[in-house]
Amino acid sequence: MKYLQDILTGAGVESINGNGNISVANVVFDSRKVQPGDVFVAVSGTQVDGHRFIGNAVNEVAVALVCEVLPEKRHTAVTYVKVKDSAFALGQMASNYYDRPSEKLKLVGVTGTNGKTTIVTLLHQLFSGLGYKVGMLSTIVNIIGRREMKTSHTTPDALSINHILSQMVKAGCAYAFMEVSSHAIMQERIAGLQFAGALFTNITHDHLDYHKTFKEYIAAKKKFFDNLTKDAFALVNSDDRNASVMLQNTQAKSVTYGLKTMADFRGRLVEDEFSGLQMMLDGKEFYSPMVGAFNASNLLAVYAAAVLLKQEKEEILPVLSGLRGAKGRFEVLRSPEGIICIVDYAHTPDALKNVLETIHAIRNGEEQLITVVGAGGDRDKTKRPEMAAIAADLSSRAILTSDNPRSENPENILNDMKSGIDAAQKKNTLVISDRREAIKTAYALANEGDIILVAGKGHEKYQEINGVRHPFDDKQVLTELFEAR
């Protein structure tokens, strides 16, 4: 049995009107899910203000209400709790309700524009390979031990996070690795969690539809590090010019890693081919089947995090060398006639540029590089022309196509992309709205030895159009073309 006053510990309570010593069945922030005995938390969201539904919650016999503004009409049988920040309170309450699971394992959060999913996936694989039971929360999948669960957000809501973490504790997990998005940080979804460490990859143009300015986006990432305890570590990529900002106010142990700059953990890319890479990692020669300088950086970050989590260096490297990245992240497929096809999740200008520059560093220069790329609907529009320009500039041919248009007209998105193409680039740029046809056209244009990059969706197995998710898998489309040719 849970008592309201215990659940409210650390929640920023300003006043309690009623009995704080009542038992509570569940903590709920969706009024439609309120059941008798629940406490309803009215959160001011980005789309809807939960305070509007306080009446609904009372009608569904919630025993307590947590809010920032007390309603004028109150019921004597209900306890009203006024807090400074409902979202922050929900995070603390969720943690308390599930008996503070993040304190019962070592939780590491990974944030940054690019690389989060790959690093979290590699950390999960590495620690599993080292013999631990491990949990993972990522864009692609949530894993508890060996059990996998589908996911719909980079970082779930506070109640879901703590519920999943509590299941990890029950399953005997010693470590948990999770992606931490900037949205989740600002919306206090990680409030109440105790992190053993935080890792920063990089920060580039993304999510400006939400954060409005790049400065706000940086501040969101920085907030994660500001809230770490002195017992945690803050591991940042010194190759990113904003890395030092993350460490300015943190109490945590500050540690750096880098391929290009001076850092506590150093790495150097020696050889890079489509079959894998060779690098010097912390003074040791290291081989991985992964590809690209960005993956060399990811591997270095994972190695550094493992050392900071007190793992033996000699045991880390053999396991790390056999790991493969997350699905849909620079996945290389070879057609029967020798066309190299790469599927990648790159959906930001910087990520797309990194992937294309990686391909250029490996290719011999004579083959065609054909890039198929789109941009998502209902998201940051300013990156659309930039992504098109990068694709056209760094490819022999660029094919602009549909990504996840969501509620937008795909043609409007493509028009935004086309605005970034200059007159010279137009000669080598095609616009094909139908994504399947775009990939099919790229394959028809390619010859033996040529390279096709299909960017933007990576692991996703759907295409969202007008609120409906239709089955679609870039990798499967390519495989079908291989079989049909």
KABEL-V851474 format. One record per residue. RES is the residue in one small letter. OMEGA is omega in whole degrees, 0 to 359 (NA if undefined). Layout:
res={RES	RES}
omega={OMEGA	OMEGA}
This chain:
res={m	k	y	l	q	d	i	l	t	g	a	g	v	e	s	i	n	g	n	g	n	i	s	v	a	n	v	v	f	d	s	r	k	v	q	p	g	d	v	f	v	a	v	s	g	t	q	v	d	g	h	r	f	i	g	n	a	v	n	e	v	a	v	a	l	v	c	e	v	l	p	e	k	r	h	t	a	v	t	y	v	k	v	k	d	s	a	f	a	l	g	q	m	a	s	n	y	y	d	r	p	s	e	k	l	k	l	v	g	v	t	g	t	n	g	k	t	t	i	v	t	l	l	h	q	l	f	s	g	l	g	y	k	v	g	m	l	s	t	i	v	n	i	i	g	r	r	e	m	k	t	s	h	t	t	p	d	a	l	s	i	n	h	i	l	s	q	m	v	k	a	g	c	a	y	a	f	m	e	v	s	s	h	a	i	m	q	e	r	i	a	g	l	q	f	a	g	a	l	f	t	n	i	t	h	d	h	l	d	y	h	k	t	f	k	e	y	i	a	a	k	k	k	f	f	d	n	l	t	k	d	a	f	a	l	v	n	s	d	d	r	n	a	s	v	m	l	q	n	t	q	a	k	s	v	t	y	g	l	k	t	m	a	d	f	r	g	r	l	v	e	d	e	f	s	g	l	q	m	m	l	d	g	k	e	f	y	s	p	m	v	g	a	f	n	a	s	n	l	l	a	v	y	a	a	a	v	l	l	k	q	e	k	e	e	i	l	p	v	l	s	g	l	r	g	a	k	g	r	f	e	v	l	r	s	p	e	g	i	i	c	i	v	d	y	a	h	t	p	d	a	l	k	n	v	l	e	t	i	h	a	i	r	n	g	e	e	q	l	i	t	v	v	g	a	g	g	d	r	d	k	t	k	r	p	e	m	a	a	i	a	a	d	l	s	s	r	a	i	l	t	s	d	n	p	r	s	e	n	p	e	n	i	l	n	d	m	k	s	g	i	d	a	a	q	k	k	n	t	l	v	i	s	d	r	r	e	a	i	k	t	a	y	a	l	a	n	e	g	d	i	i	l	v	a	g	k	g	h	e	k	y	q	e	i	n	g	v	r	h	p	f	d	d	k	q	v	l	t	e	l	f	e	a	r}
omega={180	178	185	184	177	180	183	181	177	186	179	182	177	177	175	178	183	184	179	184	181	177	184	179	182	172	186	174	175	185	180	182	182	176	178	179	182	169	181	178	181	183	176	183	180	181	186	177	182	179	179	187	178	179	178	182	179	179	178	176	167	181	180	178	177	185	178	179	181	179	179	179	182	180	184	182	184	175	180	181	178	179	179	184	184	180	177	179	180	179	179	181	179	179	180	182	181	175	173	185	182	178	184	172	178	183	178	179	180	179	183	180	183	174	184	184	180	183	179	179	179	178	178	180	182	183	172	179	177	173	181	166	190	175	180	171	184	177	186	187	169	183	174	186	178	182	181	178	178	180	182	180	175	177	181	176	187	180	180	179	184	175	179	179	179	176	177	179	180	180	178	180	178	182	173	180	184	171	178	182	178	177	182	179	183	180	175	179	179	177	179	179	175	181	174	179	176	183	178	182	183	175	180	183	175	173	179	171	180	186	177	179	179	179	178	180	177	181	179	179	183	181	178	182	178	186	177	177	181	180	183	172	176	185	184	180	184	177	177	187	179	183	183	179	182	185	189	185	183	174	186	176	183	182	180	172	180	175	187	186	175	183	177	176	184	175	178	179	183	181	181	178	179	178	180	182	174	182	168	184	180	177	181	178	189	177	177	175	178	189	169	179	180	177	173	177	178	180	177	179	180	178	181	179	180	177	179	176	171	175	182	182	183	179	183	190	180	180	182	184	181	185	175	185	180	179	177	176	183	175	183	175	177	179	180	181	172	173	179	181	182	176	183	184	186	181	173	179	182	180	179	179	180	181	181	178	176	178	180	181	183	187	180	173	182	182	175	170	183	183	174	185	175	176	185	176	179	180	182	183	186	182	184	179	180	179	178	180	179	180	182	183	187	181	172	175	175	176	179	185	181	177	168	184	181	184	182	173	182	180	178	178	180	177	176	179	183	181	179	183	178	186	181	182	183	182	182	182	175	175	181	187	181	186	179	179	179	179	179	179	178	181	179	181	186	176	180	179	179	184	175	173	174	190	169	185	173	185	187	181	180	170	185	181	181	175	181	178	180	179	177	184	181	182	180	178	178	180	178	178	177	185	185	186	NA}
